[in-house]
Amino acid sequence: MAEAGDASAQFNLGMLYFEGNGVAQDFGKAAQWLGRAAKAEHHEALNFYGVLHATGKGVAQDFGKALELFRKADKCGYNCEPVYDDLPTDFRDKQFGMELVSAKRDFVRKARLLAAEARCNVGLAYHGEATDATSRKVARELFLSAATLGNGKAMHLLGTMCRDGAGVPASEVRACMWFDLAVTAGFAKAGDARRELIDRMKDKDVTRAEKLAARWLRCFPLPEGAAQ
């Protein structure tokens, strides 16, 4: 099916090579198949092909290319499916049984966690060179993208940006919201930042931040194993 041009099969095959599941692990072959699926605008393949470029596995490390692929993945709907209730329908080889569907669900979940980490790391690269508004904007975009996938470190970085007014308007309420979320996602370092911030905030502003954090989690519930 992959050889015949089926993008879903190409993505599945690429992930098998990436994990070494049923075949010898081969990042080069993983990149080959994921790249072919990405050309067909398969949103998961676009995302994970971006992860490969961010990490330099199977391809030359290229943060610019990773950013391009992440943006295209999101445009094709990547961040719109946090639960994957339709996976058995999408997985056209379901006749092989729910065990195989469950295996795919498992490696898709792992892929999203890897994507969150990769997006955060690419954002850090831009953030570290943020001498202009464009770089800061790209860093924030990547941190926000990683945060939607449950990455606590990205949430903490967004909180720091809001607290310091770095590339965004300064807002203690927004900063507290992000620190709250980061703690919930398991990023312990954000706890100290949150406590320091709350000490100088009004109670009503802290309550507002907590409500914003709760609303975020309703829209983007933390996936299993998302803590960073």
N, C-alpha and C positions, 0 to 999 in steps of 0.2 A: 504493500500500500504506500509506503514511504517512497519507494522508487518510482511509483506511478504518479507521485505528486500530491498525495494526501497530506495536507499541512499538519493535521492532528497526529497522524502516524509519524511524521517526521519529528514532531515535538516529543512524542513518546519515546521514540528510538534515541533521540539525542539525550534525553534524561537517563535512559538506561545506560548509555555509554558514560555519562557523567558520573553516575553512581556505581558503575561496575556491577549492575544488577542483571545477572543472567548472561553477561558478556564481560570480557576483560575491560577494566576501566581504561578509557582512552579519551582524554580531553579534546584531542584534535578531531576525532570522529564526532564527539558531542558537538563541537563548534560547527562542524560541517553540516550536520542534520538540523541543528537549531537555526543556523544561518539560512538554510533553504526554507524552513518554516517561517522564519522572520520575513523573508522576501514576500511571502504570501499574506503578511500582516496578521499572523497568528499572535494574539496579544501575549500569551504566556511565553511563546518563543522569543518575541521581541524583548520581553523583560529579561528572560534568562540569558539571552545572547548579550544583553547589556551587562549582566552580572559577570559573564566571562571576560568582557572587555575591561570591566572595572578591576577584576582580580588577576587578569593576565593568564588565565587558564585556557589553553588551546588556541589562543590568539595573542597578539602583542597587546600589552596593557595600554589602554587609550581612554582616558577619562572623558575626553570630548565625544568620542564615539559612544561611550556608555551613556552619557547624558542624552545624546540624540535618540538612542534606542529606548531609554526610559520614557522620554517624552512621547515617543510614538506609541509605545505600549499603553500608556495612560490614555492617549487619544483614541486608541482602539478598544478601550474599555477595561483595561487591566485592573484598575483600582475600584471598579464598580462591582466586583464579585468577591466580597470577603468571605462568604460562607460556602459557595460552590454547591448549592443544593441541586443544581442541574447537571452535576458531573456524570452521573450514570447515563443521562440522556446524551450528553456530549461525547462520552466515551463510546464510540461506535463499535468497539470490540467487546461490548458488554456480554456477548454470548459466551465469552470465556469464563464468565462467572463473577459474582460480586467480590470474590477474593482479589481478582485482578483490578477491579474498580477501586477497592479499598487501598490497594498498593499504589494506584495512581494518585488517589486522594492524599496519601501519605507523602509522596515525593513532591506533589504540588505544594503542600503545606511547607515542606522543607525549603522549597524553591522560593517561596514568599519570604521566609525568614532570612534566607541568604540575600534576597533582593533588598530587604530593608537595611541590612548591614552594609551592602554594597552602595546603596544610594546615600546612606549617611556618610560613608567614607569618601565618596566622590564629592559630596557637599563640603566635607572638611577640607578637601584639597582646594576648592574654590574659596572657602571661608578664610583659609590661611593666606591666600593671596588677594584678599578683598581690599584692594586699594582704590577701587572704583565702585560705583553704584551697581553696575551690571554684574560684577562678580558676587557682590553681597546678595543681589536678587536671585541669582542662580543657586547660591548656597542655601538660601531660605527655601526656595522651591524644592530642592532635594531633601532638606530636612523635613519639610512638610509631607513630602511624598513618603519618606521613610516612617514618619509618625503615623500616617494612615495605616501602615502595616504593623504598627505596634512597637516600633523601636524606641525604647526608653531613652537611649542616648540622644537621639534626634530631638525628642521632646525636651530634654534638658537643655540642649543647645538653643532651641527656639525660645525657651524661657529666658536664657541668658541674653539673647538678642533683644527680646522685649524689655527686659529689665534695664539693659544698658542703652537702649535706643540705637543699636548697631544695625543699620540697614532697614530698620522699621521704626515707626513712632514709639517712643518709650511708653510703656504701660505696665504698671505694677499688677493690675488685675489680670492681664493676659499672661504676664510672666508667672504669676502664682498659679494660673490655670495649667500652664505647661509643666511647671514643677510638680503639681498635684498628679498630673497624668504620668509623668516620668516615674514618680514613686510607685504609682499603681502598677506600672509596667515592670517594676522590679529594679529600676536604676537608683540604687540607694544614695548615690552622691547628691541627687537632687533634693534629698530630705534636708540637708544642711542649708542649701540655698533657699528652700521654701521657708524654713524656720526663721532665717535672718530677714527675709522679706516680710513675713507676717508680723514680726515685732514692730514694724513701723507702718503697717497698714491699718485702716479703719475696719471695724468688724463687718460693716456692710459691704465693703469691697472684698473682703475674704469670702463672704457668703456668695457674692456675685461670681467670684472665681471658681468656687466649688460647683455652682450651678452650670457654668460654662463647661467645666470638665465633665460633668455628668452628661451634658448634652452631646459632647464630643464622643463619649463612649457609647451612646445610643446609636450614633451614626457610624462609628468605627470601633466596634467591640474588639477587645484584645484577643488575638488568636492564641490557641494553646501553644505554650512554649515561646511566647513573644518577648519575655523579659530579657533585657540586655544588661 
